[in-house]
Amino acid sequence: IDDVIEKQDVTLLFQPIQATNRGTKAYSEVLARFKSQDEQVLPTASFLAMAEKLDKVVDIDRLIVEKVLDMIKTKSLADQFFGVNLTAAAVHDEQFMIWLERRLLKETSIATKLIFEITESATAQDPILAKRILSELYDQGFKIAIDDFGTGYSSLDYLSQLPFHELKIDKCFMNIDVSERNRTIIDVTVTLAQRLGVKAVAEGIENHNIEQMLREFGCPIGQGYLYSKPMPFIEYMRWLQQMSRMARQG
């Protein structure tokens, strides 16, 4: 972990998030991957869990944000939007959030291309602090998505008070044979997002049946292997070029 932080050695992968009617690309989620000193890819969840245990995960969050901002700036991607995950530790670290706000305000034109994804469970750990911090980001014009919705046990009353732009329905509800209960949960969540005036995004779309169901429920945006697996930067740029050609051709 110290080696990753010192060398700023993090690999970024990109997974497109698209309209469920296949018409347009919404944005892409940035996924961080880490390697050991002998270049072996480390399990991301285990790496972040150990970093949190050693009180270093906030440093990892800072590194990822810097990497994404630098990528947008140096690769001329200011016309694209990117989802960036923030860990629960970072969300509840006031010094990190002060740094984040100041860092974003230095390059507002670039920073406004970020959508910060924060898990429902993270916001529920300290609702008062989460509301205050997210409100500050929201008021500055930065976008916020509540990630993994449906797994965090937060009350709807609490959710109605949080400032955010997107509600991401957890992929656990999108199995191959979606049960009637899960269909109901998805339908209700999409309706909830509409009533709250935010976008619903479905995670874990892996087949056309799920995509069709989401269209029927009015869920406008989806993410999953049906559209694309996470890809390295070079492949992502090729994908963007392909999408641009298809858009020009109608």
C-alpha positions as a LaTeX table, in Angstrom:
\begin{tabular}{lrrr}
\hline
Residue & $x$ (\AA) & $y$ (\AA) & $z$ (\AA) \\
\hline
Ile1 & 0.00 & 0.00 & 0.00 \\
Asp2 & 2.83 & 2.39 & 0.85 \\
Asp3 & 4.49 & 1.51 & $-2.45$ \\
Val4 & 1.31 & 2.30 & $-4.41$ \\
Ile5 & 0.93 & 5.66 & $-2.66$ \\
Glu6 & 4.59 & 6.61 & $-3.00$ \\
Lys7 & 4.81 & 5.71 & $-6.69$ \\
Gln8 & 1.23 & 6.85 & $-7.43$ \\
Asp9 & 0.88 & 3.49 & $-9.11$ \\
Val10 & $-2.79$ & 2.98 & $-9.85$ \\
Thr11 & $-4.29$ & 1.68 & $-13.09$ \\
Leu12 & $-7.59$ & 3.17 & $-14.24$ \\
Leu13 & $-10.19$ & 1.11 & $-16.08$ \\
Phe14 & $-13.33$ & 2.52 & $-17.68$ \\
Gln15 & $-16.83$ & 1.06 & $-17.92$ \\
Pro16 & $-19.33$ & 2.99 & $-20.08$ \\
Ile17 & $-22.77$ & 3.73 & $-18.66$ \\
Gln18 & $-25.34$ & 4.04 & $-21.43$ \\
Ala19 & $-28.94$ & 4.89 & $-22.11$ \\
Thr20 & $-31.00$ & 1.68 & $-22.02$ \\
Asn21 & $-32.35$ & 2.52 & $-25.46$ \\
Arg22 & $-28.74$ & 2.35 & $-26.72$ \\
Gly23 & $-29.14$ & 5.85 & $-28.09$ \\
Thr24 & $-26.46$ & 7.70 & $-26.15$ \\
Lys25 & $-23.62$ & 7.25 & $-23.73$ \\
Ala26 & $-24.27$ & 8.82 & $-20.33$ \\
Tyr27 & $-20.80$ & 8.68 & $-18.79$ \\
Ser28 & $-18.14$ & 6.15 & $-17.75$ \\
Glu29 & $-17.31$ & 4.84 & $-14.30$ \\
Val30 & $-13.63$ & 4.87 & $-13.39$ \\
Leu31 & $-12.47$ & 1.69 & $-11.65$ \\
Ala32 & $-9.11$ & 1.60 & $-9.88$ \\
Arg33 & $-6.81$ & $-1.43$ & $-9.97$ \\
Phe34 & $-3.61$ & $-1.95$ & $-8.00$ \\
Lys35 & $-0.49$ & $-4.08$ & $-8.47$ \\
Ser36 & 2.07 & $-5.55$ & $-6.10$ \\
Gln37 & 5.78 & $-4.73$ & $-6.33$ \\
Asp38 & 6.20 & $-7.77$ & $-8.63$ \\
Glu39 & 3.46 & $-6.44$ & $-10.95$ \\
Gln40 & 0.77 & $-8.88$ & $-9.84$ \\
Val41 & $-2.79$ & $-7.49$ & $-9.90$ \\
Leu42 & $-4.15$ & $-7.31$ & $-6.36$ \\
Pro43 & $-7.79$ & $-8.03$ & $-5.41$ \\
Thr44 & $-9.31$ & $-4.55$ & $-5.28$ \\
Ala45 & $-11.71$ & $-5.18$ & $-2.40$ \\
Ser46 & $-8.99$ & $-6.77$ & $-0.26$ \\
Phe47 & $-6.52$ & $-4.01$ & $-1.07$ \\
Leu48 & $-8.96$ & $-1.26$ & $-0.07$ \\
Ala49 & $-10.05$ & $-3.16$ & 3.05 \\
Met50 & $-6.44$ & $-3.45$ & 4.21 \\
Ala51 & $-5.78$ & 0.19 & 3.33 \\
Glu52 & $-8.75$ & 1.17 & 5.49 \\
Lys53 & $-7.53$ & $-1.04$ & 8.33 \\
Leu54 & $-4.13$ & 0.67 & 8.17 \\
Asp55 & $-5.77$ & 4.12 & 7.99 \\
Lys56 & $-4.42$ & 4.74 & 4.48 \\
Val57 & $-7.55$ & 4.41 & 2.34 \\
Val58 & $-8.15$ & 8.18 & 2.30 \\
Asp59 & $-4.71$ & 8.58 & 0.70 \\
Ile60 & $-5.81$ & 6.10 & $-1.97$ \\
Asp61 & $-8.98$ & 8.13 & $-2.63$ \\
Arg62 & $-6.89$ & 11.28 & $-3.00$ \\
Leu63 & $-4.54$ & 9.49 & $-5.42$ \\
Ile64 & $-7.43$ & 8.28 & $-7.59$ \\
Val65 & $-9.05$ & 11.73 & $-7.76$ \\
Glu66 & $-5.73$ & 13.29 & $-8.78$ \\
Lys67 & $-5.18$ & 10.62 & $-11.44$ \\
Val68 & $-8.63$ & 11.16 & $-12.95$ \\
Leu69 & $-8.29$ & 14.96 & $-12.99$ \\
Asp70 & $-4.86$ & 14.67 & $-14.61$ \\
Met71 & $-6.22$ & 12.24 & $-17.20$ \\
Ile72 & $-9.07$ & 14.57 & $-18.17$ \\
Lys73 & $-6.66$ & 17.47 & $-18.49$ \\
Thr74 & $-3.76$ & 15.83 & $-20.32$ \\
Lys75 & $-5.83$ & 13.59 & $-22.61$ \\
Ser76 & $-8.24$ & 16.35 & $-23.68$ \\
Leu77 & $-11.31$ & 14.58 & $-22.32$ \\
Ala78 & $-13.12$ & 17.64 & $-21.00$ \\
Asp79 & $-16.16$ & 16.73 & $-23.11$ \\
Gln80 & $-16.61$ & 13.43 & $-21.24$ \\
Phe81 & $-18.11$ & 12.67 & $-17.82$ \\
Phe82 & $-16.61$ & 10.20 & $-15.34$ \\
Gly83 & $-17.97$ & 8.50 & $-12.24$ \\
Val84 & $-15.47$ & 8.31 & $-9.36$ \\
Asn85 & $-16.06$ & 6.21 & $-6.27$ \\
Leu86 & $-15.36$ & 7.65 & $-2.82$ \\
Thr87 & $-14.91$ & 5.29 & 0.12 \\
Ala88 & $-16.91$ & 5.66 & 3.32 \\
Ala89 & $-13.73$ & 6.66 & 5.15 \\
Ala90 & $-13.11$ & 9.53 & 2.73 \\
Val91 & $-16.70$ & 10.77 & 2.91 \\
His92 & $-16.46$ & 10.98 & 6.70 \\
Asp93 & $-12.98$ & 12.50 & 6.78 \\
Glu94 & $-13.51$ & 16.25 & 7.03 \\
Gln95 & $-9.91$ & 17.06 & 6.10 \\
Phe96 & $-10.20$ & 14.99 & 2.93 \\
Met97 & $-13.49$ & 16.63 & 1.97 \\
Ile98 & $-12.00$ & 20.10 & 2.56 \\
Trp99 & $-9.07$ & 19.12 & 0.33 \\
Leu100 & $-11.44$ & 17.71 & $-2.30$ \\
Glu101 & $-13.58$ & 20.83 & $-2.44$ \\
Arg102 & $-10.55$ & 23.11 & $-2.71$ \\
Arg103 & $-8.93$ & 20.86 & $-5.31$ \\
Leu104 & $-12.06$ & 20.83 & $-7.45$ \\
Leu105 & $-12.51$ & 24.58 & $-7.25$ \\
Lys106 & $-9.02$ & 25.06 & $-8.70$ \\
Glu107 & $-10.10$ & 23.46 & $-11.97$ \\
Thr108 & $-13.85$ & 23.87 & $-12.05$ \\
Ser109 & $-14.23$ & 23.32 & $-15.80$ \\
Ile110 & $-12.60$ & 19.89 & $-15.46$ \\
Ala111 & $-13.95$ & 18.97 & $-12.03$ \\
Thr112 & $-17.55$ & 19.44 & $-13.10$ \\
Lys113 & $-17.05$ & 16.43 & $-15.37$ \\
Leu114 & $-16.88$ & 14.18 & $-12.31$ \\
Ile115 & $-19.79$ & 12.31 & $-10.75$ \\
Phe116 & $-18.90$ & 11.20 & $-7.24$ \\
Glu117 & $-20.37$ & 7.79 & $-6.43$ \\
Ile118 & $-20.98$ & 7.24 & $-2.72$ \\
Thr119 & $-22.54$ & 4.04 & $-1.40$ \\
Glu120 & $-25.85$ & 4.14 & 0.41 \\
Ser121 & $-24.27$ & 2.42 & 3.43 \\
Ala122 & $-21.52$ & 5.07 & 3.59 \\
Thr123 & $-24.04$ & 7.90 & 3.83 \\
Ala124 & $-25.98$ & 6.04 & 6.52 \\
Gln125 & $-22.97$ & 5.75 & 8.87 \\
Asp126 & $-23.24$ & 9.37 & 9.94 \\
Pro127 & $-26.31$ & 10.91 & 8.25 \\
Ile128 & $-25.82$ & 14.42 & 9.65 \\
Leu129 & $-22.19$ & 14.67 & 8.54 \\
Ala130 & $-22.93$ & 13.04 & 5.18 \\
Lys131 & $-25.75$ & 15.48 & 4.49 \\
Arg132 & $-23.58$ & 18.49 & 5.34 \\
Ile133 & $-20.62$ & 17.34 & 3.26 \\
Leu134 & $-22.67$ & 16.29 & 0.25 \\
Ser135 & $-24.62$ & 19.55 & 0.42 \\
Glu136 & $-21.36$ & 21.49 & 0.14 \\
Leu137 & $-20.34$ & 19.57 & $-2.98$ \\
Tyr138 & $-23.85$ & 19.77 & $-4.42$ \\
Asp139 & $-24.06$ & 23.52 & $-3.87$ \\
Gln140 & $-20.76$ & 23.99 & $-5.70$ \\
Gly141 & $-22.28$ & 22.30 & $-8.75$ \\
Phe142 & $-20.53$ & 18.94 & $-8.47$ \\
Lys143 & $-22.60$ & 15.83 & $-9.25$ \\
Ile144 & $-23.33$ & 13.07 & $-6.74$ \\
Ala145 & $-24.66$ & 9.53 & $-7.21$ \\
Ile146 & $-25.90$ & 7.24 & $-4.44$ \\
Asp147 & $-24.31$ & 3.89 & $-5.29$ \\
Asp148 & $-25.45$ & 0.32 & $-4.47$ \\
Phe149 & $-28.94$ & 1.50 & $-3.58$ \\
Gly150 & $-31.05$ & $-1.20$ & $-1.93$ \\
Thr151 & $-28.25$ & $-2.67$ & 0.19 \\
Gly152 & $-27.65$ & 0.04 & 2.79 \\
Tyr153 & $-30.81$ & $-0.07$ & 4.94 \\
Ser154 & $-31.23$ & 3.70 & 5.00 \\
Ser155 & $-34.72$ & 5.11 & 5.56 \\
Leu156 & $-36.56$ & 6.79 & 2.73 \\
Asp157 & $-37.03$ & 9.85 & 4.92 \\
Tyr158 & $-33.27$ & 10.18 & 5.26 \\
Leu159 & $-32.78$ & 9.60 & 1.54 \\
Ser160 & $-35.25$ & 12.37 & 0.70 \\
Gln161 & $-33.06$ & 14.84 & 2.61 \\
Leu162 & $-29.79$ & 13.99 & 0.85 \\
Pro163 & $-28.68$ & 16.11 & $-2.12$ \\
Phe164 & $-27.80$ & 13.92 & $-5.11$ \\
His165 & $-28.32$ & 13.62 & $-8.87$ \\
Glu166 & $-28.43$ & 9.86 & $-9.49$ \\
Leu167 & $-29.66$ & 6.72 & $-7.74$ \\
Lys168 & $-27.76$ & 3.59 & $-8.79$ \\
Ile169 & $-29.76$ & 0.38 & $-8.27$ \\
Asp170 & $-27.47$ & $-2.36$ & $-6.97$ \\
Lys171 & $-26.63$ & $-5.20$ & $-9.34$ \\
Cys172 & $-27.79$ & $-7.82$ & $-6.82$ \\
Phe173 & $-31.33$ & $-7.22$ & $-8.12$ \\
Met174 & $-30.31$ & $-7.87$ & $-11.76$ \\
Asn175 & $-29.75$ & $-11.63$ & $-11.78$ \\
Ile176 & $-30.38$ & $-13.65$ & $-14.96$ \\
Asp177 & $-33.88$ & $-14.72$ & $-13.94$ \\
Val178 & $-35.14$ & $-11.64$ & $-12.15$ \\
Ser179 & $-37.63$ & $-12.72$ & $-9.49$ \\
Glu180 & $-41.00$ & $-11.03$ & $-9.20$ \\
Arg181 & $-39.89$ & $-9.54$ & $-5.89$ \\
Asn182 & $-36.76$ & $-8.04$ & $-7.44$ \\
Arg183 & $-38.81$ & $-6.75$ & $-10.39$ \\
Thr184 & $-41.03$ & $-4.95$ & $-7.91$ \\
Ile185 & $-38.05$ & $-3.47$ & $-6.06$ \\
Ile186 & $-36.54$ & $-2.22$ & $-9.34$ \\
Asp187 & $-39.86$ & $-0.77$ & $-10.50$ \\
Val188 & $-40.45$ & 1.01 & $-7.18$ \\
Thr189 & $-36.89$ & 2.36 & $-7.08$ \\
Val190 & $-37.16$ & 3.78 & $-10.60$ \\
Thr191 & $-40.44$ & 5.45 & $-9.63$ \\
Leu192 & $-38.84$ & 6.77 & $-6.43$ \\
Ala193 & $-35.99$ & 8.32 & $-8.41$ \\
Gln194 & $-38.47$ & 9.95 & $-10.78$ \\
Arg195 & $-40.49$ & 11.37 & $-7.89$ \\
Leu196 & $-37.31$ & 12.72 & $-6.29$ \\
Gly197 & $-36.33$ & 14.36 & $-9.57$ \\
Val198 & $-33.11$ & 12.36 & $-10.04$ \\
Lys199 & $-31.92$ & 9.78 & $-12.59$ \\
Ala200 & $-32.15$ & 6.05 & $-11.94$ \\
Val201 & $-29.15$ & 4.00 & $-13.09$ \\
Ala202 & $-29.29$ & 0.19 & $-13.13$ \\
Glu203 & $-26.06$ & $-1.68$ & $-12.43$ \\
Gly204 & $-25.19$ & $-5.20$ & $-13.53$ \\
Ile205 & $-27.04$ & $-5.42$ & $-16.86$ \\
Glu206 & $-25.81$ & $-8.61$ & $-18.51$ \\
Asn207 & $-28.56$ & $-9.66$ & $-20.93$ \\
His208 & $-31.22$ & $-8.20$ & $-23.22$ \\
Asn209 & $-34.11$ & $-9.42$ & $-21.06$ \\
Ile210 & $-32.97$ & $-7.26$ & $-18.16$ \\
Glu211 & $-32.42$ & $-4.34$ & $-20.51$ \\
Gln212 & $-35.94$ & $-4.72$ & $-21.91$ \\
Met213 & $-37.41$ & $-4.91$ & $-18.41$ \\
Leu214 & $-35.62$ & $-1.69$ & $-17.43$ \\
Arg215 & $-36.95$ & 0.09 & $-20.50$ \\
Glu216 & $-40.47$ & $-1.02$ & $-19.58$ \\
Phe217 & $-40.00$ & 0.37 & $-16.08$ \\
Gly218 & $-38.71$ & 3.65 & $-17.47$ \\
Cys219 & $-35.13$ & 3.28 & $-16.19$ \\
Pro220 & $-33.16$ & 5.51 & $-18.59$ \\
Ile221 & $-29.56$ & 4.51 & $-17.88$ \\
Gly222 & $-27.75$ & 1.20 & $-17.42$ \\
Gln223 & $-24.32$ & $-0.23$ & $-16.71$ \\
Gly224 & $-23.04$ & $-3.75$ & $-17.17$ \\
Tyr225 & $-21.27$ & $-6.32$ & $-19.31$ \\
Leu226 & $-24.06$ & $-6.20$ & $-21.91$ \\
Tyr227 & $-22.73$ & $-2.77$ & $-22.86$ \\
Ser228 & $-19.07$ & $-3.14$ & $-22.00$ \\
Lys229 & $-16.63$ & $-4.69$ & $-19.56$ \\
Pro230 & $-14.20$ & $-2.36$ & $-17.77$ \\
Met231 & $-11.44$ & $-1.55$ & $-20.25$ \\
Pro232 & $-7.94$ & $-0.05$ & $-20.18$ \\
Phe233 & $-7.49$ & 3.52 & $-21.36$ \\
Ile234 & $-6.32$ & 2.67 & $-24.90$ \\
Glu235 & $-9.34$ & 0.43 & $-25.49$ \\
Tyr236 & $-11.59$ & 3.07 & $-23.98$ \\
Met237 & $-10.30$ & 5.68 & $-26.44$ \\
Arg238 & $-10.98$ & 3.29 & $-29.35$ \\
Trp239 & $-14.48$ & 2.76 & $-28.00$ \\
Leu240 & $-15.07$ & 6.53 & $-27.84$ \\
Gln241 & $-13.92$ & 6.88 & $-31.46$ \\
Gln242 & $-16.26$ & 4.09 & $-32.52$ \\
Met243 & $-19.18$ & 5.71 & $-30.69$ \\
Ser244 & $-18.35$ & 9.04 & $-32.34$ \\
Arg245 & $-18.38$ & 7.44 & $-35.81$ \\
Met246 & $-21.71$ & 5.74 & $-35.12$ \\
Ala247 & $-23.21$ & 9.05 & $-33.93$ \\
Arg248 & $-22.10$ & 10.81 & $-37.11$ \\
Gln249 & $-23.58$ & 8.04 & $-39.24$ \\
Gly250 & $-26.91$ & 8.34 & $-37.41$ \\
\hline
\end{tabular}
